[in-house]
Amino acid sequence: MKRQKKNPPPPHFFLLDIIESNYFGANSFDYVISSGVFNAKIESKSMIEHIKEYITKMFEISKKGVSVDFMTEYVDFKNEIAHHTSPEWAFSFAKTLSKRVCLRHDYFPFEFCLYIYKNDSFTKNTIFTEVD
């Protein structure tokens, strides 16, 4: 007997500012992913404060974690309208949100990605209780 495949639910897309909108509550999504969002400079406010505000909100509305990519400071050329983030700063900030953080700086020479996981509890043997 052939097994029938279940149809996945249709995707839902939203276009809104997660800071300005109260549409999403805590733990609304399994993962919240941001790609290329922090690559352009914002002249009206501090980029560091802007990044902290958005990642904090992303972490709040996620159940399992956050993934964010950045352009790194470790490049040969910087465009004046681009923002290049310090991987060390990003890692330090992420550690204020969770004990379980991964920084990958090995897939492109001009980018890095930060993974921040919600479940950061661990056993007495210092092994995280859940690995996604």
N, C-alpha and C positions, 0 to 999 in steps of 0.2 A: 504494500500500500504506500503510495506516494504522499509525502508530507506536504501540506499546503504552507506556503510562506505567508507570514502575516505582513500586512502593509504597514510600514512605519507611519506615525502621525505626520501630518504636513509640517514643514518648518514654519516658525514664526519669526518675523523680522520686525525690528523696532528702530525708528529713527527719532531719537530724543537725547537730551542731555541728562545723564544719570545723576548729576549734581542738582540741576534745576527741577527735575521731575521727582515726585514722590510715588511714581507708578509702581516701582519695584520695591518690595520689602526685603528684609534680611532673608538670606537663604533661598532666593527666588530661582537660582540657576545652579546646576552642578558646577560648571566652570564658566568663568568670564574671561574672554580673550581679547586682547588689544594688539593690533598690528599696525605700526606706522603712525599711531596717534600722536606720539610725542616727538616726532621728527622735525616739525616746523616750529620755529621760535614764536613765542607770543610776547609781544612788546608791552602789552598792557599790564602784565603781572609777572611775578617771579616764576620761572619755569620749574624750579625745584618745588615751590609751594603748589603749583598747578599739578605736577606729577604726583606729589604726596596725596593731595586731595582726591584725585581720581582713582589711584590705586587703592586707597583706603576704602572708598565707596565700592569699588569693584570687589574687594575682599569681603565687604559686608554683605553684598547681595549674592555671593557665591556660597554653595554648600560645601564644595570640595577644594576649590582653589582658583588661582588666577595665573594667567600666562600673559606676559607683556614683553614686546620686543622694543629695542632702542637702537639708535645709531651710537656707536661707541666713540669715546674720546681718542681711542688709539687708531688714528687714521693719518694718512699722508697729506690729505687735503680736506679742508672744512669750508663748506658753502656758508656765506654770511647769513643766509636766511634759515639755515638748518640748526637744529639743536643737537648737540652731541653730549650724551649723558656719561658720567663716570660710572663704570661698572662697580667700582668699590663703594661709591655712594649708594647706588641702587641696592646692592646686596645688604649694606648696613641698614638702610631704611626697611627693606623687606624683613629683616630679622627683628624689627620692632613689632611686626604683625604676627610672625610665626617662627617657631624653632626650626621648621622644616622648609628650607629654601634651596633652590638649585639655580645656579647661574651658568649658562652655556655661552661660551665665546669662541666656538669652534666651527661654526657652519658657514659663515661669511667673514671676510676680513674686516668688514666695516660695521657689523651688527653684533648684538648679543641679546639673549633672551633670559628672562627671569621667570621662574616658576615658584609660586608661593602656595603652600598647601595648608588647608585648614586643620586637618587632623595632625597635630604635632605632639600627641601624647605618646609616652614611651614606657617600656617596662623597666624593672630594676636593672636589667642587663643592658640598658640604654639602647634598646632596639625599638624603632618606631612600631606601633601596634598595627598600622595599616599602611601599605604601600600601594599607590595607584599607578 
